[in-house]
Amino acid sequence: MGFRILGTGSALPEKILTNDDLSNIVETNDEWIMTRVGVRQRHIAVEETTADLAYSAAVKALEMSGLTAADIDLIICGTITPDRVCPTVAGTVQARLGANCPAFDINSACSGFLFALDTAAGFFAKGGIRNAIVIGAERISKIIDWTDRSTCVIFGDGAGAAVLGQCGENRYLCSELVTMGGENVIKIPAYAGTSIFADTSDADKPVVFMEGQETFKFAVNALTGHIRSMCGKIGADVTDIDHIVPHQANIRIISMAARKLGLPMDKFTVNIETTGNTAAASVPIALDEANRAGKLKRDSLIAMTAFGGGLSSAGCVIRW
């Protein structure tokens, strides 16, 4: 038993932080950021929690789908910035929706939404559920070193969600998940804790550490590699893909991948200029944007790709 996407939704915090605003916080400017990353502004959570953003996105996706909370059998959230260890973001969304179903979080950094989507696909395949909500939600601003211009200019907060419904026809055509464990390229240390038995005086700060050039190379190879590999698995040419929803990490990554694949940029949803890199929320926010703009046509082939810490990457092809 397969599934199809019945509705999408997204949510962004109210506060907008522009590049000019950032220039008052760290040594940078709009030209430097736009040239190297492609971000002009990002949304930063002030009052909103990760669960607040996840819940808002889920409500919008439910409204589009025509379902109610009573119809939902599973909720999964991809996030690296939960509000607390327990309860989970997904569990908080479940309670606020009034749904009666299992709910749990997945951590695979910026690939988290696609890891969660593939996990939900397994539940549909065994015939255990009728409808599910998959979310990517992040308050990434709370784990950023705001004195490090190499990272603080990139990221933003937000959430995106998709409601999945059981479908006799398999419209989830292909997926790939990759993990290359290690901390040399991207690292986010956890809170060191309060154990009286361990010396935590030299513990790294729980903020994003990233080696930019290595991240760039990994991301371009992951994006192009997944697209080519998945097209081969479904017997399609790269040019047969109607639309691509990539992780919004850097405009130069997307542009270079498009050139390597021989595809025009208008086949890609790109919103990094106004949202920044929202980690696991990136793909579902972009998916919702493309969906509401009418870019995703019935029965068209849609590819989604993501890459990030872990190192992890993921991709899938769905028939809309």
Phi, psi and omega in degrees: 000133181252196179212165170226160179278120183265335182194154178229158177203159178210162180212137178233144177299158183291321185287131175250128178250111181274169176296325177295322175299317181296329181295343175272353182254321184218158182289100180195177175203169185300316182298316181299315183290315181296321181293319187268333185235321181095016180257130175256330177205162177214157179264135184237127180287129175250300178265331186287139172266170175301318180294325176301313181294317179298316180297315180299317178295318180296319179299316180295320178294320177297317179300318179293324184287336184083004179266171174239171180301329180295341182273351188271130182254350185197140174228127178232136178236128172270122180199150170244004181230058176295157179289332180204162177295320180210131004285161180289165174299314180299321179294322177294319177298316179303314181293319182289329176286333187082024179279157179239084187198164173295148179210134180205162180259156174233137178245107169218040179052224186292344177272002190303320181297317181288328172296319179293320179297319180291326176296316177297324179301324178295322177294320177294320183298325180274000175077023185268346184223158176257319183217149181214158171242127175244131187232148165238123185217136182214140164245068189293340182298338182278351177241026178257140171275106186282007171257356183256102185289345180286341179242322188293340180280347190271319198262158175212174182253155177164181180208149175221152183216155175224135173263126182253140179233143180304140183215132181295328178270134180282109180256357174264090196282326187196147176212155176218134176235133182227136172230131176236085188303137179158162183237013184288330186262311178227132181217136173229097181297147175279163174304132188291339177092183186236021182299133177280355183259357182233142177273111182251015184295331180257015182294141177295149176294143180280065180229169182287126170246127186217135175265104192302311185294318179293323177298317181300311181297316179300318184294315180297315180296322180293313182298308182291322181297315180297316181299311181296314182297315182292323176299320177298322182291329181261006177071034181240158173272154179305324181290347178284343178291125183279326182206143180239130177247097183265161171299136183267077182262322185193131183297329180290329176296313181294317181297317180293320178297320178299317179296316181296326180276349182071033182244146177288152181295337181288354173276352183252138168277124181230117178228014185300333182299327184252348182242339188069191178272110182259025175054234185295343178277347189301306183296312181292330174295314179295322178298315179296319179298314179295320180296312182289339176276357179078019181279340184259105185268149179306130178074003177282158179271122181242127176252139173237139179220149178211160182199148180175208185299155180138313339296144179225155172208160182201158176204157173207156173237128178235153171263120189290000000 
